[in-house]
Amino acid sequence: MDKKIIFKSLNKSQVKWRVAGSLILFLVCLVVIFPAYANIGIDWVNNKTSIGIPTLPNSGFNLGLDLQGGAHLVYQAKVDDIPENERASSVEGVRDVIERRVRGGLGVAEPLVQTTKVGEEYRVIVELPGIKNVSDAIQMIGETPVLEFKEANNDKPRDLTDAEKAQIAEYNDNANYKIKNILDEMKAGASLEQMIEKYSEEKELVMGNIGFITEEVHPEIYAWANSANDGDVSQIVIKEMDGMSVVRKLSTRDGEKEVSAKHILICYRGASYCESQFSEEEALSKINNLKAEVTVENFSELAKQNSTEPGASESGGDLGFFKAGQMVPEFENAVWNVPVNTISEVVKTDFGYHLILKTGEQTRKEYEISRVFISTMQASDVLPPEDAWKQTGLSGKQLKRAEVAQNTQTGQIQVSLNFDDAGTTLFSDITSRNVDKQVAIFLDGEILSAPVVNEAIIDGSAVISGNFTWQEAKLLVQRLNSGALPVGIEIINQQTVDASLGMDSLTTSFKAGLIGLMLVALLMIIFYRLSGLISVVSLVIYSVVVLAIFKFIGVTLTLSGIAGFILSIGMAVDANVLVFERLKEELTEGKSLRSATEEAFVRAWPSIRDGNITTLISCVFLIWFGSGFVQGFAVALSLGVLVSMFTTIIITRNFMRFIFSFLDGKKFNWLFLGGVKKEKIS
C-alpha cells in the first residue's frame, strides 16, 4: 500500500475534527464499559425533561472459567458402533445437545462446549463458568436427549374444584372489601394519593403512576379517560381482567401515528411461510395482471379471490391499523406517507409480492394515569395453563434415521424421517387424525418444527418441508439424529475451579496490568517528554477502546486473554517508540517540527506494519490450531494489535499534529530530546 495514501497531509480544520472524533470515541467506549454511570445521567435527564431516554443494559464482562470459577468436564464419546464416516458429525450432534442443555437447564450464559479428537478417540470438552453444583451438571449433561412428536391439544380444560372456587371467592370478597373502604374514605375527604400509599398493591410504582396508556393495553381505563379532563378522579371503580382501580387522569398527549391497509399477497416457492406452487416468475406475472385491473372499489373482492394469505378469502386482505415498525420495511414504506385510498406499486417482501391499499390514518391520544389498584383472582390464576401440545407416544425411540433431502420438482430443501415398525404404526395413527393440522417435533422440550399434515402417512416415512437453507436442514437432521441415536458419553476428567481463586487471579492480573501501564507511561514521559505524554494519552484511549470491544462483541475474558491484552499494550508502546525515535532523528537533521513529525510516521510505518502483521499471522495460527486458553490469548492479542495500529497511526499522530501546531520547534527543542542540530565532524 502506498505510504502517501496512508499518510496524506491534512489542514488544521481536519486535524481538529479528528482529535474531536478521538475524544468522542473515548467517551462512547467509557459508556460501554461503565453503563451504570451513564444511566445516572440518563435518569437525571429523564427526571428533568420527561423525554424517556432508555437506559443502557448494565451488564459486566464475560468472565471465563479461570476467573469466575466453575466446572471443567471432559467426556469421551462412544463411537465404536457408528460408521467411521459419520462419527465426527454424530459427536458434533452431541455437542449441540449438551450446549443447549447447559444454556437452558443450567442457565449458563457463556458455556464453552467443543469437540476434539485425540488419536482415534472423540472427546467433548465442557466448561461451565459460575456452576457450583458440579454433580447436577454432570447428571443433566449425561442424560439421553429426548425427541418427541406431539399433536395439538384440543382437550377441554378441566373444571374448577369446589375448594378452588371457594379460594377464588374468598380472595375476591377481600378485594371488594378493600375497594369499598377506598371509596368510603375518599368520600370522607381522603385523597387518591393517600389511598395509593395505604392500599395499592403496585408498591413498585411511584404514587401509582402507570405511565401513558393505550386502548389496547388498558381498554376499560382508556374508555373512562377518553371523556375525562386532566386531573379528574374516577368516581366509580374501574374493573379490568386482573383487578379493580380508582384512577386519576394526569395528562394527555398524542400517540404514535397509525395507518390501516389492505393487501393482496401472491407468494411463491421459497418465500417465507408460503405453501403456494407458484414460481417467483409466475407470482410476479400474476400480481402485475392484478395491478392492471385493481381499483379501490374492487380491491377487497380481488383479495378474496386471489390473495395467498391465509384467511384472505374472509378478510379481503384487511390488516387493520398498525404502528411504525410492526410491518417489514418494504411494506411499511409503501403506505406510510401516501394519501388514503392510494394503491401501491408491486412491493416485494420476504413473503412474496404485494399490492397494498392504504385505507386510513390516525393518531390516537394517550393518557397518563395514576391509580390505586386492588387485584382480583380469576380461574386462570388457579388452574395450571393448558399445554398447547399433548403427547402422542411417538418419540426418538421409534425414529430410525433423519436425512437432508431435496424436492426433485421444486428444488426445495427438506428433511426426511424414517421410523421403525412400531413408529410406523404410531405415525400412521397420528397423521390420520391430524390431516390439515400441525404435528410438532420437540427435542429436549424445545420445538424444532411444526409441519402441517397434508395426508395420512402409512409407510413410516415423512418429509418436513419449510424454508430451509441447506445448513439449517443439516442442523435439524443433526439434532434429530442426536435425539434418535445418541452417542454415549463417559466422563474421563473433572475439575472444579473455585470462584474466590478466580477473583484473586482477576484482582492480581488487574493490579499487574495497572502497575505495568503506569511504569510504561512514566518511562515514555522521561525518555520522550511531550511526545511521551501524548503517547500516554493515546495509550489510555487504546486501553478503553479495546476493553469496550471486548465487552461489545462478548469476548470471554480469561487469564490468558488478559495476558494477551497486556502484551498488546507493550506492542502499542513499541509502535510509538519507533515513531518517536524517528522524530528525534528528523529533528536532529534540522527539519521543522511539523515536517519532522510527518516524516517520522511515514518512515516508521513499514516497521510498525511488518511487526504487527507477523504477530497477527501468529495469532491466526493459534486461533486455528489452538483451543481453550490458547485461543483466548490469541483473540485478545489480535484485537489489541489491530486497535494499537489504529491508535498509533490515527490518534497519536493527530494529537501530535494538533499540539505541535501551537509550538515553534526552535523554541521548544527541550521538549523532544534531539531537536538540536548536531555539527558534522570532518
KARARA-V88315 format. One record per residue. N is the residue number from 1. RES is the residue in one small letter. PHI is phi in degrees with one decimal (* if undefined). Layout:
N/RES/PHI
N/RES/PHI
//
This chain:
1/m/*
2/d/-67.6
3/k/-63.4
4/k/-68.7
5/i/-70.8
6/i/-68.3
7/f/-110.1
8/k/-76.5
9/s/-77.7
10/l/-123.4
11/n/-83.6
12/k/-62.6
13/s/-63.9
14/q/-64.5
15/v/-63.1
16/k/-60.6
17/w/-65.7
18/r/-69.6
19/v/-64.5
20/a/-62.0
21/g/-62.6
22/s/-64.6
23/l/-67.7
24/i/-64.3
25/l/-58.5
26/f/-61.1
27/l/-66.5
28/v/-60.8
29/c/-66.0
30/l/-62.5
31/v/-63.0
32/v/-63.6
33/i/-75.7
34/f/-121.5
35/p/-65.3
36/a/-61.7
37/y/-70.0
38/a/-65.5
39/n/-65.7
40/i/-61.0
41/g/-67.0
42/i/-64.3
43/d/-60.9
44/w/-64.0
45/v/-64.1
46/n/-62.6
47/n/-67.7
48/k/-82.7
49/t/-119.5
50/s/59.5
51/i/-69.2
52/g/83.9
53/i/-66.3
54/p/-68.4
55/t/-79.2
56/l/-86.9
57/p/-62.9
58/n/-97.3
59/s/-107.9
60/g/-96.3
61/f/-74.2
62/n/-78.3
63/l/-99.8
64/g/-76.7
65/l/-60.3
66/d/-72.8
67/l/-102.7
68/q/-91.5
69/g/83.6
70/g/147.0
71/a/-122.7
72/h/-122.3
73/l/-121.2
74/v/-123.5
75/y/-111.7
76/q/-106.9
77/a/-85.3
78/k/-93.3
79/v/-113.4
80/d/-60.8
81/d/-91.4
82/i/-107.0
83/p/-51.8
84/e/-59.0
85/n/-74.8
86/e/-110.2
87/r/-66.2
88/a/-60.9
89/s/-68.2
90/s/-65.2
91/v/-67.8
92/e/-63.2
93/g/-63.6
94/v/-63.8
95/r/-57.1
96/d/-64.0
97/v/-64.2
98/i/-61.8
99/e/-62.6
100/r/-65.6
101/r/-64.7
102/v/-71.7
103/r/-71.7
104/g/-85.5
105/g/-72.4
106/l/-98.8
107/g/71.2
108/v/-86.1
109/a/-77.7
110/e/-127.6
111/p/-75.4
112/l/-117.9
113/v/-123.8
114/q/-141.7
115/t/-106.6
116/t/-150.7
117/k/-120.5
118/v/-116.1
119/g/66.4
120/e/-100.5
121/e/-96.7
122/y/-100.5
123/r/-128.7
124/v/-121.1
125/i/-103.5
126/v/-122.9
127/e/-116.8
128/l/-122.7
129/p/-62.9
130/g/84.7
131/i/-80.3
132/k/-102.1
133/n/-93.2
134/v/-69.2
135/s/-63.1
136/d/-65.2
137/a/-63.8
138/i/-63.2
139/q/-64.4
140/m/-67.6
141/i/-66.4
142/g/-80.0
143/e/-68.6
144/t/-71.8
145/p/-58.1
146/v/-107.5
147/l/-106.2
148/e/-135.4
149/f/-113.1
150/k/-128.3
151/e/-116.2
152/a/-60.2
153/n/-91.7
154/n/-106.4
155/d/-66.8
156/k/-69.6
157/p/-59.7
158/r/-70.0
159/d/-81.9
160/l/-68.7
161/t/-78.1
162/d/-61.2
163/a/-65.3
164/e/-69.1
165/k/-62.5
166/a/-65.5
167/q/-62.1
168/i/-66.2
169/a/-62.2
170/e/-62.9
171/y/-62.4
172/n/-72.7
173/d/-62.1
174/n/-63.2
175/a/-63.9
176/n/-65.2
177/y/-64.0
178/k/-63.8
179/i/-67.4
180/k/-65.7
181/n/-60.7
182/i/-60.8
183/l/-63.5
184/d/-62.8
185/e/-68.2
186/m/-69.5
187/k/-65.6
188/a/-83.0
189/g/117.7
190/a/-69.5
191/s/-87.9
192/l/-61.7
193/e/-61.7
194/q/-65.4
195/m/-68.4
196/i/-61.5
197/e/-66.4
198/k/-86.8
199/y/-116.1
200/s/-60.3
201/e/-93.4
202/e/-100.3
203/k/-65.6
204/e/-75.5
205/l/-88.3
206/v/-82.4
207/m/52.1
208/g/68.4
209/n/-77.0
210/i/-96.4
211/g/82.5
212/f/-83.9
213/i/-109.5
214/t/-117.6
215/e/-66.8
216/e/-68.2
217/v/-85.4
218/h/-129.4
219/p/-61.9
220/e/-69.4
221/i/-67.3
222/y/-62.2
223/a/-61.8
224/w/-68.5
225/a/-65.9
226/n/-63.6
227/s/-112.7
228/a/-98.7
229/n/-95.5
230/d/-57.6
231/g/97.3
232/d/-69.5
233/v/-114.0
234/s/-65.8
235/q/-91.1
236/i/-126.1
237/v/-82.9
238/i/-98.2
239/k/-99.0
240/e/-123.8
241/m/-61.7
242/d/-101.8
243/g/169.5
244/m/-125.6
245/s/-140.3
246/v/-114.3
247/v/-124.7
248/r/-122.9
249/k/-88.2
250/l/-86.2
251/s/-160.5
252/t/-131.8
253/r/-147.7
254/d/-74.6
255/g/-84.4
256/e/-75.1
257/k/-67.2
258/e/-129.0
259/v/-127.7
260/s/-116.9
261/a/-155.6
262/k/-117.9
263/h/-147.3
264/i/-112.3
265/l/-112.3
266/i/-119.4
267/c/-93.5
268/y/-146.4
269/r/-55.0
270/g/101.7
271/a/-76.6
272/s/-65.0
273/y/53.7
274/c/-117.7
275/e/-113.5
276/s/-71.9
277/q/-96.8
278/f/-67.3
279/s/-77.8
280/e/-63.6
281/e/-66.5
282/e/-65.9
283/a/-64.2
284/l/-65.0
285/s/-63.4
286/k/-66.5
287/i/-67.6
288/n/-67.9
289/n/-64.8
290/l/-66.0
291/k/-58.9
292/a/-70.9
293/e/-113.5
294/v/-76.6
295/t/-135.4
296/v/-61.1
297/e/-72.5
298/n/-100.2
299/f/-60.4
300/s/-62.7
301/e/-67.2
302/l/-66.1
303/a/-64.5
304/k/-62.8
305/q/-83.1
306/n/-123.8
307/s/-65.8
308/t/-88.4
309/e/-68.5
310/p/-56.9
311/g/87.6
312/a/-65.4
313/s/-64.5
314/e/-99.9
315/s/-86.2
316/g/66.7
317/g/78.2
318/d/-73.7
319/l/-101.6
320/g/69.9
321/f/-87.0
322/f/-146.2
323/k/-98.2
324/a/-60.6
325/g/93.3
326/q/-85.3
327/m/-113.2
328/v/-64.4
329/p/-55.0
330/e/-61.8
331/f/-68.2
332/e/-62.0
333/n/-62.0
334/a/-74.1
335/v/-123.1
336/w/-66.4
337/n/-114.0
338/v/-104.4
339/p/-65.2
340/v/-61.7
341/n/71.5
342/t/-92.7
343/i/-101.4
344/s/-73.7
345/e/-72.2
346/v/-64.6
347/v/-116.1
348/k/-103.9
349/t/-128.3
350/d/-64.6
351/f/-94.2
352/g/135.5
353/y/-104.4
354/h/-125.6
355/l/-114.1
356/i/-126.0
357/l/-111.3
358/k/-78.6
359/t/-107.4
360/g/-172.0
361/e/-153.4
362/q/-156.3
363/t/-129.9
364/r/-84.5
365/k/-76.0
366/e/-123.6
367/y/-120.8
368/e/-85.7
369/i/-127.8
370/s/-118.4
371/r/-155.9
372/v/-100.7
373/f/-120.3
374/i/-121.9
375/s/-77.9
376/t/-120.5
377/m/-113.8
378/q/-114.1
379/a/-59.8
380/s/-66.3
381/d/-77.3
382/v/-104.4
383/l/-71.7
384/p/-66.0
385/p/-63.1
386/e/-73.5
387/d/-72.4
388/a/-68.0
389/w/-126.7
390/k/-126.6
391/q/-65.6
392/t/-115.4
393/g/92.1
394/l/-92.6
395/s/-143.3
396/g/-64.6
397/k/-64.9
398/q/-99.0
399/l/-87.7
400/k/-80.1
401/r/-163.3
402/a/-119.3
403/e/-140.2
404/v/-78.7
405/a/-132.2
406/q/-139.8
407/n/-67.3
408/t/-68.8
409/q/-89.1
410/t/-102.2
411/g/79.1
412/q/-73.1
413/i/-76.2
414/q/-134.5
415/v/-122.9
416/s/-100.0
417/l/-122.4
418/n/-131.6
419/f/-107.8
420/d/-78.5
421/d/-61.1
422/a/-64.4
423/g/-66.8
424/t/-61.6
425/t/-64.1
426/l/-61.3
427/f/-65.9
428/s/-63.1
429/d/-63.9
430/i/-63.6
431/t/-70.1
432/s/-64.1
433/r/-92.7
434/n/-126.5
435/v/-61.9
436/d/66.5
437/k/-123.7
438/q/-89.5
439/v/-121.1
440/a/-99.0
441/i/-111.9
442/f/-114.6
443/l/-127.5
444/d/56.0
445/g/80.3
446/e/-104.6
447/i/-73.6
448/l/-98.3
449/s/-159.0
450/a/-138.8
451/p/-72.3
452/v/-87.5
453/v/-80.0
454/n/-83.2
455/e/-158.0
456/a/-63.4
457/i/-114.7
458/i/-112.9
459/d/-98.7
460/g/78.8
461/s/-121.3
462/a/-145.8
463/v/-128.0
464/i/-95.1
465/s/-105.9
466/g/-178.7
467/n/-93.3
468/f/-77.1
469/t/-84.9
470/w/-60.8
471/q/-67.1
472/e/-64.8
473/a/-64.5
474/k/-62.6
475/l/-66.2
476/l/-62.6
477/v/-61.4
478/q/-60.1
479/r/-69.9
480/l/-63.4
481/n/-67.1
482/s/-67.0
483/g/-75.2
484/a/-81.0
485/l/-127.5
486/p/-66.1
487/v/-81.9
488/g/-64.6
489/i/-130.5
490/e/-132.6
491/i/-73.8
492/i/-118.8
493/n/-155.2
494/q/-141.9
495/q/-133.5
496/t/-118.6
497/v/-104.2
498/d/-72.4
499/a/-64.4
500/s/-65.9
501/l/-64.3
502/g/-64.1
503/m/-66.8
504/d/-61.1
505/s/-64.4
506/l/-64.3
507/t/-62.9
508/t/-63.4
509/s/-63.5
510/f/-63.4
511/k/-63.5
512/a/-62.1
513/g/-63.9
514/l/-67.3
515/i/-63.5
516/g/-60.5
517/l/-64.2
518/m/-66.8
519/l/-65.7
520/v/-61.5
521/a/-61.1
522/l/-63.1
523/l/-64.8
524/m/-63.1
525/i/-68.8
526/i/-64.1
527/f/-80.0
528/y/-121.6
529/r/52.1
530/l/-63.1
531/s/-60.2
532/g/-64.0
533/l/-63.8
534/i/-62.6
535/s/-64.7
536/v/-65.7
537/v/-59.6
538/s/-62.9
539/l/-66.4
540/v/-64.0
541/i/-60.7
542/y/-57.0
543/s/-62.5
544/v/-66.5
545/v/-63.1
546/v/-62.7
547/l/-63.6
548/a/-64.4
549/i/-64.0
550/f/-53.5
551/k/-74.5
552/f/-67.4
553/i/-91.9
554/g/78.8
555/v/-64.8
556/t/-84.1
557/l/-81.3
558/t/-124.0
559/l/-59.7
560/s/-66.6
561/g/-66.1
562/i/-63.6
563/a/-61.2
564/g/-62.8
565/f/-64.7
566/i/-63.7
567/l/-62.8
568/s/-67.4
569/i/-62.3
570/g/-60.6
571/m/-69.3
572/a/-63.4
573/v/-66.0
574/d/-55.1
575/a/-63.0
576/n/-64.9
577/v/-61.2
578/l/-59.9
579/v/-67.1
580/f/-69.1
581/e/-64.9
582/r/-67.6
583/l/-61.5
584/k/-61.0
585/e/-64.8
586/e/-67.2
587/l/-66.4
588/t/-62.0
589/e/-77.0
590/g/90.9
591/k/-75.2
592/s/-68.1
593/l/-60.9
594/r/-65.2
595/s/-63.9
596/a/-64.7
597/t/-63.4
598/e/-63.1
599/e/-68.4
600/a/-62.6
601/f/-68.6
602/v/-62.8
603/r/-77.5
604/a/-83.0
605/w/-55.8
606/p/-57.4
607/s/-67.2
608/i/-62.3
609/r/-60.5
610/d/-64.6
611/g/-63.9
612/n/-72.7
613/i/-64.9
614/t/-62.7
615/t/-65.8
616/l/-64.0
617/i/-61.8
618/s/-61.9
619/c/-63.6
620/v/-59.4
621/f/-68.0
622/l/-65.6
623/i/-68.4
624/w/-68.7
625/f/-99.5
626/g/-84.7
627/s/-153.0
628/g/58.3
629/f/-64.2
630/v/-63.6
631/q/-64.5
632/g/-60.5
633/f/-60.7
634/a/-67.2
635/v/-63.8
636/a/-63.8
637/l/-66.1
638/s/-65.4
639/l/-62.7
640/g/-62.8
641/v/-64.1
642/l/-61.9
643/v/-68.8
644/s/-64.2
645/m/-63.9
646/f/-65.3
647/t/-68.1
648/t/-69.4
649/i/-77.4
650/i/-100.5
651/i/-74.6
652/t/-58.0
653/r/-64.2
654/n/-74.1
655/f/-61.3
656/m/-64.0
657/r/-58.2
658/f/-65.0
659/i/-71.6
660/f/-68.4
661/s/-67.0
662/f/-95.9
663/l/-112.9
664/d/-98.1
665/g/-54.4
666/k/-71.1
667/k/-81.9
668/f/-119.4
669/n/-59.4
670/w/-66.3
671/l/-80.0
672/f/-124.3
673/l/49.4
674/g/124.8
675/g/-79.3
676/v/-87.0
677/k/-69.8
678/k/-84.5
679/e/-78.1
680/k/-78.6
681/i/-97.0
682/s/-89.6
//
